[in-house]
Amino acid sequence: MILLKNITKSYFIGERELPILKGINLEINQGEFVILMGVSGSGKTTLMNIIGLLDKQTEGEFRFMGTPVSDLADEGLAGMRNAHIGFVFQQFFLLPYLNAIENVLIPIVYSRKDIKHPREQARRLFERFGLLDRMHNKPSQLSGGEQQRVAIARALMNQPDLILADEPTGALDSKTGNEIMGLFSMLNKEGKTVIVVTHNSKLTSFGTRLVRIEDGTISEDRKV
């Protein structure tokens, strides 16, 4: 699914080059549950942005679902993101003026897929995540765990091949965080490829593989 060869990423401050990623080689197969771990400043967020087609590498080869994406224009990258990737973030990013089900339906507006009966599909997701009685609540009326469940339901609306979660438990207490990670495990067992980006070593046990990044390079890559 994901093939990265000798990926580098640098930013420039004036004429000064600031290297962030320094030759990343990584292959992630369909159906894996990868915990991508690193401390702040390690390069994990930059790597996540490249994998998620939100940013481009400086050098190296990146193939996503067999497609070389390095030369794609922004429109092409956006099309691949919408078709194949569901994002979950630490801060939920729910629109406060929409209720829960309206937030979940947002990806349909941008989808190139023919999603049949989207409202019914959204309702099934709410039922599955134990939120049927919260569908018409605004985000401010939901707990943190409920908001993250809504965010996961939103990420699933386009039936993505990859779920990419950036610090998805960072704003939650440990019990609620474990429940959210349990949802990702369930989705992975059903065939979804999941990548969770985190600094929290306690989440390692939920994945099937640990990839640790330090100072812009991969320092550890093993099954768990």
Stockholm file with secondary structure:
# STOCKHOLM 1.0

chainA/1-224         MILLKNITKSYFIGERELPILKGINLEINQGEFVILMGVSGSGKTTLMNIIGLLDKQTEGEFRFMGTPVSDLADEGLAGMRNAHIGFVFQQFFLLPYLNAIENVLIPIVYSRKDIKHPREQARRLFERFGLLDRMHNKPSQLSGGEQQRVAIARALMNQPDLILADEPTGALDSKTGNEIMGLFSMLNKEGKTVIVVTHNSKLTSFGTRLVRIEDGTISEDRKV
#=GR chainA/1-224 SS CEEEEEEEEEEEETTEEEEEEEEEEEEECTTCEEEEECCTTSSHHHHHHHHTTSSCCSEEEEEETTEECTTCCHHHHHHHHHHHEEEEETTCCCCTTSCHHHHHHHHHHHCCSCCSSHHHHHHHHHHHTTCGGGTTCCGGGSCHHHHHHHHHHHHHTTCCSEEEEESTTTTSCHHHHHHHHHHHHHHHHTTCEEEEEESCGGGGGGSSEEEEEETTEEEEEEEC
#=GC SS_cons         CEEEEEEEEEEEETTEEEEEEEEEEEEECTTCEEEEECCTTSSHHHHHHHHTTSSCCSEEEEEETTEECTTCCHHHHHHHHHHHEEEEETTCCCCTTSCHHHHHHHHHHHCCSCCSSHHHHHHHHHHHTTCGGGTTCCGGGSCHHHHHHHHHHHHHTTCCSEEEEESTTTTSCHHHHHHHHHHHHHHHHTTCEEEEEESCGGGGGGSSEEEEEETTEEEEEEEC
//
